[in-house]
Amino acid sequence: MTTDTATRELDPDELASLVETAEEVTILDVRNRDEVDAWQIEGPGIDRTHVPYMRFVSAQVSGDVSELVDPDRSYVVVCPHGEASAEVAEMLTEVGIDAKNLAGGMQGWAKVYTRRQLPDTDLFQYYRPASGCLAYAVVSAGEALVVDPLRAFADRYRDEIQDLDAEVTAVLDTHVHADHFSALPTLANSTGATAIVSEGAAERGLSFEVETVTEGETIQIGDHEFEILSTPGHTTGSISLLVDDVLLSGDSLFLDGTPRPDLQKDDADAPSMARTLHETVTERIAPLPDDTLVAPGHVPPGRQPSADGTYTDRLGTIRNRVRAFSEDREAFVERILDSMGDQPANFEQIIAVNLGQETVGDSDAFELELGPNNCAVSD
């Protein structure tokens, strides 16, 4: 952490590194209770305490600020934008308590986006720790395919691929996303790349020009051929990509569980979608070799990366962790329907925008997608 007493700030990227390495960090959250309940910074080393900002304002008047916290602990103070938390960090510092402000607050946290290369591959994995969203780029022979890009970081993909002496030639969404705004049309328009979705996704009412792919078709990018696997259940049009021994599973299979089946249709259709999802896992993904490297579309925020720093795992390991591979279909359906929890915030509007049926400005889009993705059902 920084020790500069003039700024008393912790950069969000530095906090992300601490979370990934499971360092002990005490978050002092001064937001309102509903904001805290909706979305928090998560990780195995994170300890959280909640004291609303106005309590500090009142305590400053009475001179009792130090009584609101443990004076022997160090704190990273968090609020929505980094302003109220800066005041609280200063109050605590003035009474001798080690406190640093998270620069930019939760908005700053939401802007953290990391990139790592999967060992011995041409694949790059992008990770947003605030939500657990993952995207991918394969760069080969001057060409690049970007998979499941986030709109908030559209320029990052283009610029970083250019730095690798390549151009984005194709952009693909594995499904119509419900938890974040897709950069598919934005990135395709800014680079001249081909926008690609499954036929099933296009049939949901997509209003912009795309090329479609179906089961068994391939996409050639440089020296790599991507095979399209139809893997429905989370949505009717969900697909996965198999390249070499890597499965880009999108939201069809996660490292710790399976997706929820209720974000496309009415709740009444969720049991049918769950049965389809069970078929996808047990009949479409299960036959792949155990050493297939699964690279999913999400992980739970705060999940520890693998030893190589990426969020991947071998299919053989996942088989032993995820019950769906050995679970009876109806037992799976019952468990999934009982375990879904809250739906992603603003998911219906996010879907409409991703289909091109509504428009929303960049700043509003950033605000609307803040929070956890809530697309997974963990075992």
Secondary structure in CASP SS format (residue, H / E / C, confidence):
PFRMAT SS
TARGET T0000
AUTHOR 0000-0000-0000
METHOD secondary structure of the structure
MODEL  1
M C 1.00
T C 1.00
T C 1.00
D C 1.00
T C 1.00
A C 1.00
T C 1.00
R C 1.00
E E 1.00
L E 1.00
D C 1.00
P H 1.00
D H 1.00
E H 1.00
L H 1.00
A H 1.00
S H 1.00
L H 1.00
V H 1.00
E H 1.00
T C 1.00
A C 1.00
E C 1.00
E C 1.00
V E 1.00
T E 1.00
I E 1.00
L E 1.00
D E 1.00
V C 1.00
R C 1.00
N C 1.00
R H 1.00
D H 1.00
E H 1.00
V H 1.00
D H 1.00
A H 1.00
W C 1.00
Q C 1.00
I C 1.00
E C 1.00
G C 1.00
P C 1.00
G C 1.00
I E 1.00
D E 1.00
R E 1.00
T E 1.00
H E 1.00
V C 1.00
P C 1.00
Y H 1.00
M H 1.00
R H 1.00
F H 1.00
V H 1.00
S H 1.00
A H 1.00
Q H 1.00
V H 1.00
S H 1.00
G C 1.00
D C 1.00
V H 1.00
S H 1.00
E H 1.00
L H 1.00
V C 1.00
D C 1.00
P C 1.00
D C 1.00
R C 1.00
S C 1.00
Y E 1.00
V E 1.00
V E 1.00
V E 1.00
C C 1.00
P C 1.00
H C 1.00
G C 1.00
E C 1.00
A H 1.00
S H 1.00
A H 1.00
E H 1.00
V H 1.00
A H 1.00
E H 1.00
M H 1.00
L H 1.00
T H 1.00
E H 1.00
V C 1.00
G C 1.00
I C 1.00
D C 1.00
A E 1.00
K E 1.00
N E 1.00
L E 1.00
A C 1.00
G C 1.00
G H 1.00
M H 1.00
Q H 1.00
G H 1.00
W H 1.00
A H 1.00
K C 1.00
V C 1.00
Y C 1.00
T E 1.00
R E 1.00
R E 1.00
Q E 1.00
L C 1.00
P C 1.00
D C 1.00
T C 1.00
D C 1.00
L E 1.00
F E 1.00
Q E 1.00
Y E 1.00
Y E 1.00
R E 1.00
P C 1.00
A C 1.00
S C 1.00
G C 1.00
C E 1.00
L E 1.00
A E 1.00
Y E 1.00
A E 1.00
V E 1.00
V E 1.00
S E 1.00
A C 1.00
G C 1.00
E E 1.00
A E 1.00
L E 1.00
V E 1.00
V E 1.00
D C 1.00
P C 1.00
L E 1.00
R H 1.00
A H 1.00
F H 1.00
A H 1.00
D H 1.00
R H 1.00
Y H 1.00
R H 1.00
D H 1.00
E H 1.00
I H 1.00
Q H 1.00
D H 1.00
L C 1.00
D C 1.00
A C 1.00
E E 1.00
V E 1.00
T E 1.00
A E 1.00
V E 1.00
L E 1.00
D C 1.00
T C 1.00
H C 1.00
V C 1.00
H C 1.00
A C 1.00
D C 1.00
H C 1.00
F C 1.00
S E 1.00
A C 1.00
L H 1.00
P H 1.00
T H 1.00
L H 1.00
A H 1.00
N H 1.00
S H 1.00
T H 1.00
G C 1.00
A C 1.00
T E 1.00
A E 1.00
I E 1.00
V E 1.00
S E 1.00
E H 1.00
G H 1.00
A H 1.00
A H 1.00
E C 1.00
R C 1.00
G C 1.00
L C 1.00
S C 1.00
F C 1.00
E C 1.00
V C 1.00
E E 1.00
T E 1.00
V E 1.00
T C 1.00
E C 1.00
G C 1.00
E C 1.00
T E 1.00
I E 1.00
Q E 1.00
I E 1.00
G C 1.00
D C 1.00
H E 1.00
E E 1.00
F E 1.00
E E 1.00
I E 1.00
L E 1.00
S E 1.00
T C 1.00
P C 1.00
G C 1.00
H C 1.00
T C 1.00
T C 1.00
G C 1.00
S C 1.00
I E 1.00
S E 1.00
L E 1.00
L E 1.00
V E 1.00
D C 1.00
D C 1.00
V E 1.00
L E 1.00
L E 1.00
S E 1.00
G E 1.00
D C 1.00
S C 1.00
L C 1.00
F C 1.00
L C 1.00
D C 1.00
G E 1.00
T E 1.00
P E 1.00
R C 1.00
P C 1.00
D C 1.00
L C 1.00
Q C 1.00
K C 1.00
D C 1.00
D H 1.00
A H 1.00
D H 1.00
A H 1.00
P H 1.00
S H 1.00
M H 1.00
A H 1.00
R H 1.00
T H 1.00
L H 1.00
H H 1.00
E H 1.00
T H 1.00
V H 1.00
T H 1.00
E H 1.00
R H 1.00
I H 1.00
A C 1.00
P C 1.00
L C 1.00
P C 1.00
D C 1.00
D C 1.00
T C 1.00
L E 1.00
V E 1.00
A E 1.00
P E 1.00
G C 1.00
H E 1.00
V C 1.00
P C 1.00
P C 1.00
G C 1.00
R C 1.00
Q C 1.00
P C 1.00
S C 1.00
A C 1.00
D C 1.00
G C 1.00
T C 1.00
Y C 1.00
T C 1.00
D E 1.00
R E 1.00
L H 1.00
G H 1.00
T H 1.00
I H 1.00
R H 1.00
N H 1.00
R H 1.00
V C 1.00
R H 1.00
A H 1.00
F H 1.00
S C 1.00
E C 1.00
D C 1.00
R H 1.00
E H 1.00
A H 1.00
F H 1.00
V H 1.00
E H 1.00
R H 1.00
I H 1.00
L H 1.00
D H 1.00
S C 1.00
M C 1.00
G C 1.00
D C 1.00
Q C 1.00
P C 1.00
A C 1.00
N C 1.00
F H 1.00
E H 1.00
Q H 1.00
I H 1.00
I H 1.00
A H 1.00
V H 1.00
N H 1.00
L C 1.00
G C 1.00
Q C 1.00
E C 1.00
T C 1.00
V C 1.00
G C 1.00
D H 1.00
S H 1.00
D H 1.00
A H 1.00
F H 1.00
E H 1.00
L H 1.00
E C 1.00
L C 1.00
G C 1.00
P C 1.00
N C 1.00
N C 1.00
C C 1.00
A E 1.00
V E 1.00
S E 1.00
D C 1.00
END
